[in-house]
Amino acid sequence: MTIGLFPVVGIPLPFISYGGSSLWAFTILLFIFLKLDTTRIQVLSRV
């Protein structure tokens, strides 16, 4: 950032960046992915 190779604005770092909305969004997204993964594992184990 200080050298100027990359833009300063962008996607906030998950669970590190300051701000409650970012924290909530990444937490909800994490739980959605975990739920989808457990559903996928259950479907594959039935076959």
Chimera marker file (.cmm) of the C-alpha trace (Angstrom):
<marker_set name="trace">
<marker id="1" x="0.000" y="0.000" z="0.000" r="1" g="1" b="0" radius="0.5"/>
<marker id="2" x="2.760" y="2.438" z="0.844" r="1" g="1" b="0" radius="0.5"/>
<marker id="3" x="4.650" y="1.697" z="-2.372" r="1" g="1" b="0" radius="0.5"/>
<marker id="4" x="1.526" y="2.257" z="-4.466" r="1" g="1" b="0" radius="0.5"/>
<marker id="5" x="1.420" y="-1.083" z="-6.267" r="1" g="1" b="0" radius="0.5"/>
<marker id="6" x="-2.038" y="-2.021" z="-5.022" r="1" g="1" b="0" radius="0.5"/>
<marker id="7" x="-5.071" y="0.154" z="-4.378" r="1" g="1" b="0" radius="0.5"/>
<marker id="8" x="-5.771" y="1.050" z="-0.774" r="1" g="1" b="0" radius="0.5"/>
<marker id="9" x="-9.513" y="0.339" z="-1.015" r="1" g="1" b="0" radius="0.5"/>
<marker id="10" x="-10.815" y="-3.177" z="-1.450" r="1" g="1" b="0" radius="0.5"/>
<marker id="11" x="-12.324" y="-6.151" z="0.299" r="1" g="1" b="0" radius="0.5"/>
<marker id="12" x="-11.941" y="-6.041" z="4.096" r="1" g="1" b="0" radius="0.5"/>
<marker id="13" x="-10.012" y="-8.830" z="5.757" r="1" g="1" b="0" radius="0.5"/>
<marker id="14" x="-12.321" y="-11.360" z="7.408" r="1" g="1" b="0" radius="0.5"/>
<marker id="15" x="-12.495" y="-11.151" z="11.223" r="1" g="1" b="0" radius="0.5"/>
<marker id="16" x="-9.646" y="-8.588" z="11.290" r="1" g="1" b="0" radius="0.5"/>
<marker id="17" x="-10.961" y="-5.400" z="9.682" r="1" g="1" b="0" radius="0.5"/>
<marker id="18" x="-12.609" y="-2.776" z="11.805" r="1" g="1" b="0" radius="0.5"/>
<marker id="19" x="-16.377" y="-2.537" z="11.524" r="1" g="1" b="0" radius="0.5"/>
<marker id="20" x="-19.341" y="-4.517" z="12.714" r="1" g="1" b="0" radius="0.5"/>
<marker id="21" x="-21.017" y="-5.003" z="9.337" r="1" g="1" b="0" radius="0.5"/>
<marker id="22" x="-17.943" y="-6.696" z="7.899" r="1" g="1" b="0" radius="0.5"/>
<marker id="23" x="-17.682" y="-8.989" z="10.914" r="1" g="1" b="0" radius="0.5"/>
<marker id="24" x="-21.359" y="-9.973" z="10.695" r="1" g="1" b="0" radius="0.5"/>
<marker id="25" x="-21.215" y="-10.552" z="6.950" r="1" g="1" b="0" radius="0.5"/>
<marker id="26" x="-18.191" y="-12.843" z="7.127" r="1" g="1" b="0" radius="0.5"/>
<marker id="27" x="-19.607" y="-14.723" z="10.119" r="1" g="1" b="0" radius="0.5"/>
<marker id="28" x="-22.914" y="-15.380" z="8.363" r="1" g="1" b="0" radius="0.5"/>
<marker id="29" x="-21.094" y="-16.392" z="5.183" r="1" g="1" b="0" radius="0.5"/>
<marker id="30" x="-18.927" y="-18.810" z="7.170" r="1" g="1" b="0" radius="0.5"/>
<marker id="31" x="-21.973" y="-20.463" z="8.756" r="1" g="1" b="0" radius="0.5"/>
<marker id="32" x="-23.680" y="-20.767" z="5.360" r="1" g="1" b="0" radius="0.5"/>
<marker id="33" x="-20.635" y="-22.521" z="3.926" r="1" g="1" b="0" radius="0.5"/>
<marker id="34" x="-20.432" y="-24.840" z="6.941" r="1" g="1" b="0" radius="0.5"/>
<marker id="35" x="-24.112" y="-25.736" z="6.584" r="1" g="1" b="0" radius="0.5"/>
<marker id="36" x="-23.693" y="-26.430" z="2.865" r="1" g="1" b="0" radius="0.5"/>
<marker id="37" x="-20.664" y="-28.609" z="3.558" r="1" g="1" b="0" radius="0.5"/>
<marker id="38" x="-22.429" y="-30.727" z="6.185" r="1" g="1" b="0" radius="0.5"/>
<marker id="39" x="-25.412" y="-31.125" z="3.860" r="1" g="1" b="0" radius="0.5"/>
<marker id="40" x="-23.113" y="-32.242" z="1.045" r="1" g="1" b="0" radius="0.5"/>
<marker id="41" x="-21.383" y="-34.779" z="3.294" r="1" g="1" b="0" radius="0.5"/>
<marker id="42" x="-24.737" y="-36.221" z="4.413" r="1" g="1" b="0" radius="0.5"/>
<marker id="43" x="-25.953" y="-36.561" z="0.821" r="1" g="1" b="0" radius="0.5"/>
<marker id="44" x="-22.728" y="-38.242" z="-0.284" r="1" g="1" b="0" radius="0.5"/>
<marker id="45" x="-22.797" y="-40.692" z="2.633" r="1" g="1" b="0" radius="0.5"/>
<marker id="46" x="-26.295" y="-41.898" z="1.665" r="1" g="1" b="0" radius="0.5"/>
<marker id="47" x="-25.140" y="-43.018" z="-1.781" r="1" g="1" b="0" radius="0.5"/>
<link id1="1" id2="2" r="1" g="1" b="0" radius="0.2"/>
<link id1="2" id2="3" r="1" g="1" b="0" radius="0.2"/>
<link id1="3" id2="4" r="1" g="1" b="0" radius="0.2"/>
<link id1="4" id2="5" r="1" g="1" b="0" radius="0.2"/>
<link id1="5" id2="6" r="1" g="1" b="0" radius="0.2"/>
<link id1="6" id2="7" r="1" g="1" b="0" radius="0.2"/>
<link id1="7" id2="8" r="1" g="1" b="0" radius="0.2"/>
<link id1="8" id2="9" r="1" g="1" b="0" radius="0.2"/>
<link id1="9" id2="10" r="1" g="1" b="0" radius="0.2"/>
<link id1="10" id2="11" r="1" g="1" b="0" radius="0.2"/>
<link id1="11" id2="12" r="1" g="1" b="0" radius="0.2"/>
<link id1="12" id2="13" r="1" g="1" b="0" radius="0.2"/>
<link id1="13" id2="14" r="1" g="1" b="0" radius="0.2"/>
<link id1="14" id2="15" r="1" g="1" b="0" radius="0.2"/>
<link id1="15" id2="16" r="1" g="1" b="0" radius="0.2"/>
<link id1="16" id2="17" r="1" g="1" b="0" radius="0.2"/>
<link id1="17" id2="18" r="1" g="1" b="0" radius="0.2"/>
<link id1="18" id2="19" r="1" g="1" b="0" radius="0.2"/>
<link id1="19" id2="20" r="1" g="1" b="0" radius="0.2"/>
<link id1="20" id2="21" r="1" g="1" b="0" radius="0.2"/>
<link id1="21" id2="22" r="1" g="1" b="0" radius="0.2"/>
<link id1="22" id2="23" r="1" g="1" b="0" radius="0.2"/>
<link id1="23" id2="24" r="1" g="1" b="0" radius="0.2"/>
<link id1="24" id2="25" r="1" g="1" b="0" radius="0.2"/>
<link id1="25" id2="26" r="1" g="1" b="0" radius="0.2"/>
<link id1="26" id2="27" r="1" g="1" b="0" radius="0.2"/>
<link id1="27" id2="28" r="1" g="1" b="0" radius="0.2"/>
<link id1="28" id2="29" r="1" g="1" b="0" radius="0.2"/>
<link id1="29" id2="30" r="1" g="1" b="0" radius="0.2"/>
<link id1="30" id2="31" r="1" g="1" b="0" radius="0.2"/>
<link id1="31" id2="32" r="1" g="1" b="0" radius="0.2"/>
<link id1="32" id2="33" r="1" g="1" b="0" radius="0.2"/>
<link id1="33" id2="34" r="1" g="1" b="0" radius="0.2"/>
<link id1="34" id2="35" r="1" g="1" b="0" radius="0.2"/>
<link id1="35" id2="36" r="1" g="1" b="0" radius="0.2"/>
<link id1="36" id2="37" r="1" g="1" b="0" radius="0.2"/>
<link id1="37" id2="38" r="1" g="1" b="0" radius="0.2"/>
<link id1="38" id2="39" r="1" g="1" b="0" radius="0.2"/>
<link id1="39" id2="40" r="1" g="1" b="0" radius="0.2"/>
<link id1="40" id2="41" r="1" g="1" b="0" radius="0.2"/>
<link id1="41" id2="42" r="1" g="1" b="0" radius="0.2"/>
<link id1="42" id2="43" r="1" g="1" b="0" radius="0.2"/>
<link id1="43" id2="44" r="1" g="1" b="0" radius="0.2"/>
<link id1="44" id2="45" r="1" g="1" b="0" radius="0.2"/>
<link id1="45" id2="46" r="1" g="1" b="0" radius="0.2"/>
<link id1="46" id2="47" r="1" g="1" b="0" radius="0.2"/>
</marker_set>
